[in-house]
Amino acid sequence: MKALVTGGGGFIGAYLVRRLVADGWQVSVVDNLARGRVSRLADVIQDVDWRQADVRDADVIANAARGAEVIFHLAAVNGTENFYNHPELVLDVGLRGALAVMEGGKRAGVPDMVIASSAEVYQTPPVVPTDESVPLMLPDSLNPRYSYGGSKIVSELIAFNYCREHYRKVQAFRPHNVYGPDMGWKHVLPQFIMRAKELVEKHKTGPVPFPIQGDGSETRAFCYVDDIVDGILAMQARGAHRNVYHIGNSEMVSIAHLVQQVGSVFGRQFEIVRSALAQGGTPVRCPDIGKMAALGYAPKVALAEGVRRTADWYVVNPQATDNALL
């Protein structure tokens, strides 16, 4: 079968592209490299139809999607720093990109559509663990942080309603705190890893002071990227039309525990130095993945192993950059 992956040079997108190629799919990729890197696909680039182009161009999407069975729409401007510093672009790519992908797929006659949403659509959820029926929330339209969550809410509306008559199957997945090697630099785990490397070199003996936002009690449910890709493909193959699925891990982890996991990779004890939580930050988030479990999904990579793999990559690639505009 053939698939089109938008944002295939991005973090999750590249892992998905490599997995699809390994599974025997024909794969087209659309990415303008504002956030992605061709190097992420170095081992499969000769096996894919690579198109460096803007996802907001419906003609590009229509041409790339000809003959495809499914479009995996992952293109977005991610990264918390970008939510605060580039909200206009976050919204523009999120909204106009979703419209262009839906329109382009319709023109090309693609039967199935899978879109990446986000846990950010809940902000601070009223129920934890959070299932897919919890209402979506935009607490403050004045806060640029919500540019990303807002764009994902609208993207879901576009997917499920704007083109509801034109696709055999439309699905959205909401990934929760995905991590892994080469995930970029504007996310909590790579920032912790590089901060740890610097501080360990500075503090040769004794506990290492480690500054964080918040007091460390904030919780997340981290999920290794290979497990996320397993979930996407399970959903696409066995999930239902016009449905939303949480893909992630149901194990809640405090930020303080994550810091100590990073410290264990370096063989040192870290002492957390607390500070104010960023405005709009969420104190607790954990998905209910029962809906995905019913499809046979179960994450396999334990946090300690995933953090070790991720830290090993970043320590070896300290000078790597996104080669990106953002």
PyMOL commands that set and color helices and strands:
alter all, ss='L'
color gray80, all
select helices_A, chain A and resi 11-22+38-41+45-47+58-65+80-85+87-108+119-121+146-162+188-202+225-238+255-266+290-293+303-316
alter helices_A, ss='H'
color red, helices_A
select strands_A, chain A and resi 2-6+26-30+48-51+70-73+112-116+169-175+178-179+208-211+219-220+223-224+243-247+253-254+270-273
alter strands_A, ss='S'
color yellow, strands_A
deselect
rebuild
show_as cartoon
